[in-house]
Amino acid sequence: MKTGEGKTLVATLPAVLNALAGRGVTIVTVNDYLARRDAEWMSPLYRAAGDLSVGVIVHDLDDDQRRAAYGADITYGTNNEFGSITSATT
């Protein structure tokens, strides 16, 4: 889909259905701004749909913040930020 065609809204239903089923959901965006914005915009909907938690993985998070974001029901982030926990223990 192109810019402005509703990807943010379209992604919410499958994200909710998978999160309610107990599966962690990862939504990849193109930059930190969109990851934060989309998480903020959609959080009220996710909470209303089943009290689902939302995390955001963006540049400059420490390992504890990343772990907390990964532990959310739905996690937003950019492709180059996922998998970036540096310590050996999880």
N, C-alpha and C positions, 0 to 999 in steps of 0.2 A: 504494500500500500504506500501511496505517496504521502508527503507531508499534508496534514490537515484533513485526511480522510477518515480519522476516527480510530486509529490503532489503540490509543489509550482506553477508549470506551469498549472496544470490541474484546480486548484482552481480559476484561473484568469477569465476565461470566465463566469462561473456562478456568480462570484462576480461582474463583470462588468454589467452583465444583470440585476441583482437585484439592484445594486446601481443606474443604469440609470433609473430604474423604481421608484426610490425614496425610496427604502427600505434600511435601514441601514444594512450593512453586517459586520458580525463578523467572523474572521478567527482565530481559536485557534491553537496554536503551542505548542510544548512541553517545550520550555524554552525561556528565555528572548533574548538570542543570536539569535535564529531562528526568533523570532517575529520581532526584529529590522532588521535582514538581509533580510527577505522576504519582509517586507514593503519597504525597500530601493531598493531592486532589482525590485520590481513590480511597484513602484510608477510611473516611466516614462510611463509604459504601461497604467496604469490607467488614467494618465493625457492625454495621446494621445487618449484614447478611449472615453473621454467625460469630460475632466477637472475634474476628480473625486479626492476628497481629501482623504488622507490616514493618519490614526492615529495609534499610537502604545501604548499599555498599558503594562508596565513592572514594575518591583519592584522599589520602592523608588520614585514614582511620587507623587506630592502633589495633592490635590483635584482639583485644577484649571487645572492642566495638564491632569488629568484623564477626566474631563468634556470636555476639548478640543478634546481629542482623541475619546471619545464617540460621539462627534458631527461630526466626519468625515464620509464621505460616506462609507469608508471601514476601519475597525479597526482590527488590529492584536494584539494578546496578548496570554497569557497563561491562562489556565482554573482557576488557583488559584488567578489570578489578576483581573478577571472580577467581577464587582459588589462591588469593594472595595472603595467606596466613603464614607468617615466617617462623614461628616457634615450632619445635618438634612435637610438642604435646597438644592434644586437642581436648 
